[in-house]
Amino acid sequence: MTVTPFPTARARAVTRAPYRAIGIWLLVCAGLVFAMAVIGAITRLTESGLSITEWKPVTGALPPLSDAAWAEEFAKYQATPEFALKHSGMDLAQFKGIFFWEWFHRLVGRLIGVVFLLPFLVFLATRRVPRSLVPRLAGLFVLGGLQGALGWYMVKSGLVNRPDVSHYRLAAHLSLAVLIYVAMLATALPLLFPAASGTLHRARGSLRRHAGLAMALVATTMVWGAFTAGLDAGQAYNTWPLMNGTFAPEEMWNLSPAWLNFLENTAAVQFTHRWLAILTGLVVWSYAFRALRADVQGRVRALAIAVAVMVLVQISLGISTLLMFVPVHVAATHQAGALVLLGLFTWTVMEYRRG
C-alpha cells in the first residue's frame, strides 16, 4: 500500500515538515528493528537464546543485580535440556556471557516499543498524523507486541524435551520482524522522499513486477536461511560449489514424503538455501540490467545499481559464512546484508508504484 500524503505542490510546501518528522521517526524505528534482527542472529549464533527461561515483559528489563539473583537465574538454566545436553560444563561466568546477548536482545525489543509508542501518542495528540496513516501505525504497534509474544513462543520450544528452538518458530519470528521492518520503511520513505516525475521508463509496470519478484525471492531465501540456521545446517557441507564433492548429496532424500526433506533435512535445507540464493542473484542482476538499459533516472537508477552490487556482496557473505564454518561476525553480517537488500527493494518497488 502506498502512502500519498502530498496531493499538490502547495500542500507539500505547507505540510512536508510535520510529515517529515513522522518519516524520520519511523525510519529510526525501522533501524532499531534492523539492529534487533542482527542482535537476534548473534544471540542464536552464540547459543544464548535459551539462557533466560521466563518471559517477564516489564520486570525482566533489569538483569540480575546480586550474586543471589545470578545464582537463581543460573539454576533455572541448569534445569533446561540445553544445559544438560550441550553445556553441562558451563560455569557462572560463562553463563553471564550468553545471558547478556539474550537480555540485550529483549531489551532492544522493549526499547522499540517505547520509541514507537511515545512519539505516536504525541503525534496523535497534536493531530500531526494523517488519518490514512493512523490504522497502519496502530497495526504496526500491534505487530510489535505479537512479535514479542512470538519470540517467547519460539523460546518455549527449546525449554522442554529438546536443546534448541523449533526452526519453524525461528523462521516465523524472523519473518514477522522482516514484515515489520518492510512496513515501516514503506510507510516512512514516501514521507521523506516525495514522488519524482519523469524518471521512470514507459515499461515501469514490467520493471515493477520484476523488482517485486526479486524482492519476493530475497524474502523466501531469508526464510530458508532461518531454516538453515535453526537446523545448524551451516555446520555441515562446508564446501562450495559442491556439497562434499557432489552437487546434491544422496542423504538429502532420506525423509519421506520427499517434500519434507526441503523443510527438515539438513542437507536438503542447505541445498535449497544455496540455490535459492543463486536464483535470487540472477533475478536481481537481470532486473538491474533491464532497468539500466531502459535508462531509468534518479533514485530508481541509483537503487538498481545498489541492488546489483548488494546481492553480489550478500552471496559472497553467504559463501564465506559456509566456508569459514559460520563465524559469528560473518554470519551476523550476512543477515544484515539480507535486510539491506530487502530494504533497497522496498524502496525500489515504492518508487515504481508512485511513478
Residue pairs with C-beta under 8 A, 6 or more apart in sequence:
1 136
1 186
2 186
2 190
2 350
2 353
2 354
3 130
3 132
3 133
3 136
3 186
3 187
3 190
3 191
4 190
4 195
4 354
5 15
5 19
5 130
5 132
5 133
5 190
5 191
6 12
6 15
6 16
6 19
6 194
6 195
12 194
16 194
18 128
19 128
19 130
19 191
20 191
20 192
21 123
21 128
22 123
22 128
22 129
22 133
22 188
22 191
23 188
23 189
23 190
23 191
23 192
24 188
24 192
25 119
25 123
25 188
26 184
26 185
26 187
26 188
26 191
27 184
27 185
27 188
27 189
27 192
28 115
29 112
29 115
29 116
29 184
30 181
30 184
30 185
30 188
30 343
32 108
32 111
32 112
32 115
33 112
33 177
33 180
33 181
33 184
34 181
34 336
34 339
34 343
35 108
36 105
36 108
36 109
36 112
36 177
37 174
37 177
37 178
37 181
37 335
37 336
37 339
38 332
38 335
38 336
38 339
39 101
39 104
39 105
39 108
40 105
40 173
40 174
40 177
41 229
41 331
41 332
41 335
41 336
42 48
42 101
42 328
42 332
43 49
43 101
43 102
43 104
43 105
44 170
44 229
45 229
45 326
45 328
45 331
45 332
46 97
46 98
46 101
46 328
47 82
47 86
47 87
47 98
48 97
48 98
48 99
48 100
48 101
48 102
48 105
49 102
49 105
49 155
49 158
49 165
50 77
50 80
50 82
50 102
50 155
50 158
50 159
50 163
50 164
50 165
51 77
51 95
51 98
51 99
51 101
51 102
52 60
52 73
52 99
52 102
52 103
52 106
52 155
53 76
53 77
53 79
53 80
53 159
54 60
54 76
55 152
55 155
57 110
57 148
60 103
60 106
61 106
61 107
61 110
63 99
63 100
63 103
64 70
64 72
64 73
70 92
70 96
71 92
73 95
73 99
74 92
74 95
77 83
77 95
77 99
80 158
80 159
80 163
81 158
81 159
81 160
81 161
81 162
81 163
82 158
82 163
82 164
83 90
84 163
85 163
86 163
87 94
106 151
109 147
109 148
109 151
112 144
113 141
113 144
113 145
113 148
116 140
116 141
116 144
117 141
120 129
120 137
120 141
123 129
124 134
129 137
133 187
136 183
136 187
137 187
140 180
140 183
140 184
140 187
143 176
143 179
143 180
143 183
144 180
146 176
147 173
147 176
147 177
147 180
150 169
150 172
150 173
150 176
151 173
153 169
154 165
154 166
154 169
154 170
154 172
154 173
155 165
157 165
157 166
157 169
158 164
158 165
158 166
164 230
164 232
165 230
166 230
167 226
167 227
167 229
167 230
167 231
168 230
168 263
170 226
170 229
170 230
171 223
171 226
171 227
171 230
174 222
174 223
174 226
175 219
175 222
175 223
175 226
178 219
178 222
178 339
178 342
181 339
181 342
181 343
182 342
182 343
182 346
185 343
185 346
185 347
186 346
186 350
189 346
189 347
189 350
190 350
190 354
193 299
195 351
195 354
195 355
196 298
196 299
196 351
196 355
198 297
199 296
199 297
199 298
199 299
199 300
199 301
199 355
200 207
200 296
200 297
200 300
200 351
200 352
200 355
201 207
201 291
201 294
201 295
201 296
203 294
204 296
204 352
204 355
207 287
207 290
207 291
207 294
207 296
207 352
208 349
208 352
208 353
210 283
210 286
210 287
210 290
211 287
211 291
211 345
211 348
211 349
211 352
212 349
213 283
213 287
214 280
214 283
214 284
214 287
214 307
214 345
215 342
215 345
215 346
215 348
215 349
217 276
217 279
217 280
217 283
217 284
218 280
218 284
218 338
218 341
218 342
218 345
219 342
220 276
220 280
221 273
221 276
221 277
221 280
221 338
222 338
222 342
224 269
224 272
224 273
224 276
225 273
225 334
225 335
225 338
227 233
227 263
227 269
227 272
227 273
228 234
228 269
228 270
228 273
229 331
231 264
231 266
231 269
232 266
233 266
233 267
233 269
233 270
233 273
234 270
234 321
234 322
234 325
234 326
234 331
235 325
235 326
236 266
236 267
236 270
237 243
237 244
237 249
237 267
237 270
237 322
238 322
238 323
238 325
239 245
239 322
239 323
240 319
240 322
240 323
241 247
243 249
243 267
243 270
243 271
243 274
248 271
249 267
249 271
251 265
251 267
252 261
252 265
252 267
252 268
252 271
253 261
253 265
253 268
254 261
254 265
254 267
255 261
255 264
255 265
255 268
261 267
261 268
261 269
262 268
262 269
262 272
263 269
274 318
277 314
277 315
277 318
278 315
280 311
281 311
281 312
281 315
284 307
284 308
284 311
284 341
285 308
285 311
287 304
287 307
288 304
288 305
288 307
288 308
289 308
291 300
291 301
291 304
292 301
292 304
292 305
296 304
299 347
299 351
300 348
300 351
300 352
300 355
303 344
303 347
303 348
303 351
304 348
306 344
307 341
307 344
307 345
307 348
310 337
310 340
310 341
310 344
311 341
313 337
314 334
314 337
314 338
314 340
314 341
317 330
317 333
317 334
317 337
318 334
320 330
320 334
321 327
321 330
321 331
321 334
324 330
